[in-house]
Amino acid sequence: MQGLSDAILMAALAGAAIPFGAWLARFDRLFPGKLRDQANHWIMAFGAGALLSAVALVLIPEGLGRVSGLFALAPLLMGALAALIVDIAMSRTGGSRAQFMAMLMDFIPETIALGAVITAEPQLALLLAALIGAQNLPEGFNADRELEVGSQMPRGKRLALFALLVPLGPIAAVIGMTMLSTAPAILGWLMLFSAGGILYLMFQDIAPELPIERSWTPPLWAILGFALGLAGHILTT
């Protein structure tokens, strides 16, 4: 029971970073126009770096540890294909939801993994919780701005939507602990599927939005985001 309560608490705290990041997006207008545009790109790049760290340091290594050989390519490619299909469907309805999709595609499987590994590998669960929170803050910020541009949803409803995502973390953690802790192959497939979807969204929708004309700083923020995930990986392994 202690492990279950720890998993629920970790997942809830990590998920709370989503509405908090979305709430912080309301203050971006305090900056003057050019600085605000650059700051938004920096935050987007930082989130992309954090996503990449989740893929490179957690989802793929842990997935490969549970799915053997070339079979691991199947869920990775299936995840990318699923993201492609959803991206095409959403583009036909107008606007992009890449940040929102990427947020869900790492938040849910990672919290499932958190619940599945917390009993056997508490250090890995702690790393996952830290990474999820680090990703969710800039992702919530970026997703709120994305929805502001691509939809007519008022800010209050957007914040309510993001708040509704928070309980998904504890629910996913409970599923992982009760159902997948003894099914490593299924967990591995889920992690690799998620990694494929995130990589597609990063290269298709997120990365092209990062450059600013005559500015070379956004890539540094992406590296800082990755470095944060790497630091957590080093400290917990």
Salt bridges, closest charged atoms under 4 A:
ASP28 OD2 - ARG145 NE 3.57
ASP37 OD1 - HIS41 ND1 3.67
GLU62 OE1 - ARG66 NH1 2.77
GLU121 OE2 - ARG66 NH2 3.70
ASP144 OD2 - ARG155 NH1 3.25
ASP144 OD1 - ARG158 NE 2.89
GLU148 OE2 - ARG29 NH2 3.05
GLU148 OE2 - ARG155 NH2 3.87
